[in-house]
Amino acid sequence: MFGVPVDDDGGKEVQPCHSIMLALGSAVADELRQFAAAKIKEIAQEISHTHEQTLSRGHEDDGHSL
């Protein structure tokens, strides 16, 4: 069957509970966690930078902001 993971020891289908799939799933989950953490940090930095720019513009306008 196409698309079904096959174990190297004789062509048996690998089920989700097999150790090889659990190890793969764990590695994928770790990668996703790292990616998500990096994205969250990047977005937080962008928000902080935008906030700082907004505050500095407010001081430049002598308080005449919208």
C-alpha positions in Angstrom: 0.0 0.0 0.0 1.4 3.4 -1.0 2.0 5.9 1.7 2.1 3.5 4.6 5.3 3.5 6.6 7.1 0.2 6.2 9.5 -1.3 8.8 12.9 -2.3 7.5 12.8 -5.8 8.9 10.6 -7.5 6.3 8.2 -5.0 5.0 5.6 -5.1 7.8 3.5 -2.0 8.1 4.5 0.2 11.0 1.7 1.1 13.4 1.5 4.4 15.3 2.4 2.6 18.6 5.6 1.1 17.3 8.8 2.4 18.8 10.1 3.7 15.5 7.0 5.9 15.0 7.0 7.0 18.6 10.7 8.2 18.2 9.8 10.0 15.0 6.8 11.6 16.5 8.9 12.8 19.4 11.5 14.3 17.2 8.9 16.0 15.1 7.2 17.4 18.2 10.5 18.7 19.5 11.2 20.5 16.2 7.7 22.0 16.2 8.2 23.2 19.8 11.5 24.9 18.9 10.0 26.5 15.8 7.0 27.7 17.7 9.1 29.2 20.5 11.3 31.0 18.0 8.3 32.4 16.2 6.7 33.6 19.5 10.0 35.3 20.4 10.2 36.9 17.0 6.6 38.2 17.2 7.1 39.5 20.8 10.2 41.4 19.7 8.3 42.9 16.8 5.5 44.0 19.1 8.0 45.5 21.5 9.8 47.4 18.7 6.5 48.7 17.4 5.4 49.8 20.9 8.7 51.6 21.4 8.3 53.4 18.0 4.8 54.4 18.9 5.9 55.8 22.3 8.8 57.7 20.7 6.4 59.2 18.0 4.1 60.4 20.8 7.0 62.3 22.4 7.9 63.8 19.1 4.3 65.1 18.6 4.4 66.9 22.0 1.4 64.9 23.0 -0.7 65.7 20.0 -1.3 62.2 19.0 -4.6 60.6 17.9 
